[in-house]
Amino acid sequence: MKRKLNLKKSHIRSFFLAFEKKDITKKEIENDLLTKGLEYIQMKLPVSKITPEVEDKLREKVEHNILQAKIREANLEDLESVMYLYNRSWLVSSTPFRSITKETLRIIYEYPETLFLIAKAYGSDAAFVILDYEGSNKEYGIIAGLGVLPRFQRKGLGTVIGLAAWNHFKKKGVKELRCEVYKENKVSYDFIKSIGFVEYARKTYKSEDFYTDS
């Protein structure tokens, strides 16, 4: 069971924490991982801190959001769309990036604890979030990753899909929300902090923390 859990985490980490630089070889990428690693800020938000007043404020923002996005749970047919959303949204972020394959997405999708949510705005898929659980009783709700297409960023769509994630976790009775953000990604860090998350640790990932199919 522990090995299966670690493999799942490794797959998800490879999706969201993969390290790549343009114009360098795979060997150079691997050397960077071995020597420097990637430092991520680990953040948490106890459910007890999400008061009815906080929920009301978030819901008010969502209800008045001009995008009027619709949220749905992704199915296998949606993985092509999630792949596009990921590749486009991460390409312009400050997070270390590599493109994702549909096969890797399928592996993550098929883990029973993971869930993909997609936000549709103006008739097109515009954002996604992947949810996961940790803890012996699945008491920790993990926001494994969230991405918004560049043309929809800074328009409140992150809050919309973030509230959808919270509604899902709330139904499952989690005690705490957790996520990670790359230390150089100030935009994401500021957004996560603005909705109540606080830093509780920092962790540096190296190559052995990633899934590889070689």
Secondary structure, 3 states (H helix, E strand, C coil): CHHHHHHHHHHHHHHHCCCCCCCCCHHHHHHHHHHCCEEEEEEEEEHHHCCHHHHHHHHHHHHCCCCCCEEEECCHHHHHHHHHHHHHHHHCCCCCCCCCCHHHHHHHHCCCCCEEEEEEECCEEEEEEEEEEECCCCCEEEEEEEEECHHHCCCCHHHHHHHHHHHHHHHHCCCEEEEEEECCCHHHHHHHHHCCCEEEEEEEECHHHCCCCC
